[in-house]
Amino acid sequence: MTEMSLASMSEIFDESKSKDIPFWRVILNTDIFERQVTEKQSYEKMSKMWSAMLSSDDNYRPELRSVSGLAGGDAAKYDEYIKSGDPICGPYISNVIKTALRVAESNACMRKIVAAPTAGACGVLPAVIIPMYRSGRIDEDEAIHSLYTASGIGSVIAFRASISGASGGCQAEIGTASAMAAGALTDLLHGNCEQIGNAVAMSIKNLLGLICDPVAGLVEIPCIKRNVIGAVNAICSAEMALAGIESRVPVDQVIDCMGDVGMRMPVEFRETALGGLAATQFGESVKEKMKSNRSI
Ligand code: SF4
């Protein structure tokens, strides 16, 4: 195995091209090298991650409510809308929206989820992969391969920028999750390395500057619905990349830019609940009620 630091997307592209192996295989090889495990051990671990991701969707319970009482039940409401109405989105995107809501609401209601890359953004990646798997468009092996691709992208962003709302704003959480999902989807749909890079770059660019402003410091509002936007943004970015549309700014430079924007972001917009939606009249009232421990 070759030693790889996952310090840049271009490094992964070079390895993929020189060895003539897919993106996901580069990340699998890196895991084998870094953790000194066998391919079977690495694969089993990722397989467990995939099972946990499926369970986070399967175990959704519409009757549950979050700590504040303000989150929960919306995924069920959306499911009813799909069944009874004529959604504007086709079946795939409708299921993506539903899955993102289910998993993100489950997180707010303290259910088990897979942080990808964080708990706040846990709904994005499963939202794009699970509906493809459940519709039979991809099999389990392909789903697991896409998780390797996603984790490689997340690792590069963690190394060059940030994956934490507290340090880089929501662009670093939902933005990174969206980039991971965009790259994974492009890989699943047989995109090449350049297309994966373009999908990642476009998905980050579209969410650049997004602040982290959770109401009352709880990962509920606006977090849950931002998972939906992260997932749909990932699909649009993957679609554009697969159509041959390029990001004029190279992907590693986009990631560096996101890191720079995050560092310059005022402290009020980095998970302190002092700015943005958290500082609205509504946000302040939730904070006060949470302080006095009253039900909302
Ligand atoms: S608003 Fe903050 S806490 Fe919520 S998902 Fe975004 S980064 Fe995470």
Residues whose N, C-alpha, C, O or C-beta is under 5 A from the ligand:
A	BS01	SF4	G120 A121 G165 G169 C170 E173 I211 C212 D213 P214 V219 C223
